[in-house]
């Protein structure tokens, strides 16, 4: 609850208020939102790009690739947002053009939305021509519209939808000659011919309204995903006789929930929750960092056949014994050289960690001694001043 409160407070502070103009956007704020909430598209909401933000919310910032790309294009987005009210579209003869990155993004989201809209229907309707094809066409047109309607360029939805319907029916009727080429590229080309320059309004939506609409749209796509899983998700199981059987996921959810793997996972989550309640997040984080073995200490102990409670003398003894055993001059096997090199690296790692610990201990002792001397000196001065006053 505290974390949720902090997040909401941060959003209320960072997203522009209703009275603000897009000229007041800050590139630093945009980068902060990108770093903290980039996978939900909050930085695009801040910069007045709601369609872009929705695509990022649905796909996890373009499956991570778009999130990295935004780091380099943030200045361009911020510049477009600041100059939205002063933007003057070119003449009527100059038509906006797309880019290769926009084309690739459109193709990716077409495949995603086309399947999402179509297979959200029950199986008997999704595979049929009169329900599945229109649903797939709506998904295709929606993907192209959301990708293309950002920044200073917009396009028309209805011509794109009509061309998507034509492409889907052609692909259904002539799968050998048409296929994906028609139902993907035809609506994208038509949308390109309907592009036009647009002058965005100077005032963005209020924070609460923008967030509400953003998550409402995201919830719609979540419902589509859950519907796809419920109606059409299947699992292939190999039988003992070598045959493969396809099972409906919804018919076996109860068995999956009671399976040992899921129960063990839920038990681990419960233990983790109890651990955090008693010890706090900092202890959990410290244990996680320790398990990462960033200095290679645990790996080095394992290479020498020791546990982490071994003394420096035990380390030296194990190193000498293993070095004699796996020395290339005495061991004729091929893997002895690699094993000998691994033993040497492990010993050097543990030796460096021990020397670093000794150095830090000596430094801390010197600091402690100096602090004690300073305190003693201050006490003597204070005592002397007291005697002089008396």
Buried (B, 14 or more C-beta within 10 A) or exposed (E): EEEEEEEEEBBEEBBBEEEBBBEEBEBEBBBBBBEBBBBBBBBBBBBBBBBBBBBBBBBBBBEEBBBEBBEEEBEEBBEBBBBBBEEEEEEEEEEBEBEEEBBEBBBBBBBBBBBBBBBBBBEEBBEEEEBBBBBBBBBBBBBBBBBBBBBBBBBBBEBBBBBBBBBBBBBBEEEEEBEBEBBBBBBBEBBBEBBEBBEBEEBBBBBEEBBEBBBEBBEEBEEBEEBBBBBBBEEEEEEEEEEEEEEBBEEEEEEEEEEEEEEEEEEEEEEEEEBEEEEEEEEEEEEEEEEEEEEBBBBBBEBBEBEEEBEEEBBBBBBEEBBEEBBEEEBEEEEBEEBBEBBBBBBEBBBEBEEEEEEEEEEEEEEEEEEEEEEEEEEEEEEEEEEEEE
